Amino acid sequence: MSVAGEASFRESVDLMFKRATALMDLSPGLEEKIRVCNSTYTVRFGVRLRGKIETFTGYRSVHSEHMEPVKGGIRYSLGVNQEEVEALAALMTYKCALVDTPFGGSKGGLCIDPRQWDEHELEQITRRFAYELIKRDLIHPAQNVPAPDMGTGEREMAWIADQYARMNTTDINAKACVTGKPPHAGGIQGRVEATGRGVQYALREFFRYREDREAARLTGDLDGKRVIVQGLGNVGYHAAKFLSEEDGVRVIAVIERDGAIVDEKGINIEELRQHMNRTGGLAGFPKERHLPEGAAVLEMECDILIPAALEGVINLGNAALIKAPLIIEAANGPVTFGADEILRKKGTLIIPDMYANAGGVTVSYFEWVKNLSHIRFGRMQRRAEEARSRLLVEELERLSSDQGLGWTMSQDFKQKFLQGSDELALVRSGLDDTMRTAYQAMREVWHGRTDVNDLRVAAYIVAIDRVAKTYRSKGL
Ligand code: GLU
């Protein structure tokens, strides 16, 4: 992946940070305090598997403790290393500040190819890794709360939560030690879809502003826009599914490990995902064109490019060739610092990762609050809300018949109006509100300051300013 002269992921994040702080009025000491990673814990542990001891290396990095708990996912991948985990932890600090969730930034990783191990083995490995982190308070409801990331999901989070509960039998808030758990194990509705849903809400908000669309040389709304998605994992799949099923976008290409599927008429994302679940790849997907070489498809003409896989995929090697006028970074760090400069000069508009993929941690925040309050969202209000709506409908129907007005409400309207909000509806509402509010904060800086010309710098400025305020109020 690395191209000669290219900054590493961690350097990229630092350089982007410095581009923002150059426009801010921070004391050099505070600037450094915010930028540096507070600590990274490395652990090597052994697990007896298939008759021999296997040694694994894992990390938990804490970037900033200006607020606690610190928050961020745990990644399972052979590519995990200290630099990557630290870069991702820094992004978590800024992301949490930007979307106003009360957390510092952290990230974890385990060097492992999860596909090489069966479920029972993965459980043993996960529980052992969790044990190492829990005994050092690097997993703790009040101090450090992990979540899923690449290579992990609900299943791993349930094992971690159970491991914590076993080691802390009297902690009434044990479930809040990790988010992204399955709903039956203390999770929340809408967490799995959250990051992809957030990408959809981010794009909807972006398209609400004519000025912003024009800055990306786009017109109209999302309907009919041609989209390329890289990575059909949890984030890419949900973003592509919602945008194509609900907003009328046409997904003309999907790029994955084993190449790309291209179809100008639009790809059915649900069918493709089911094919991938069955076969493990894109190849053999009927009807559409399969290209064995995926990377070149990033450079195809389209309206919106959604990199939803790894960091560094748009770099010095291909940035000049990218034709999309709008990129929304569903992955963390998909555009390197060098590529970002090339793209900005070309006039490509980038909706930055720390905003675009913040849906995950936003709904994690709701899950954490749910666990601490020990009650499902909507449990108290839902039926009361329905009763009030019913009162209004019945009164309108009475008035209509008493006065002989002949008004009738459509069944569809009545059904929707009479339905109280359940947990999923509330989660989506909270997420939508968060994505809109954060976008508006970024856009105010972007349009309001003559020295700010892109959304990434605007996002960093908003985030760093909030972190700096917290440090100052602590007397630093
Ligand atoms: N791993 C996700 C991210 O990069 C989610 C983190 C969380 O929910 O804590 O934002």
Boltz pocket constraint, residues with backbone or C-beta under 6 A from the ligand:
constraints:
  - pocket:
      binder: B
      contacts: [[A, 71], [A, 72], [A, 73], [A, 74], [A, 145], [A, 146], [A, 147], [A, 148], [A, 149], [A, 150], [A, 179], [A, 332], [A, 357], [A, 358], [A, 360], [A, 361], [A, 362], [A, 364]]
      max_distance: 6.0
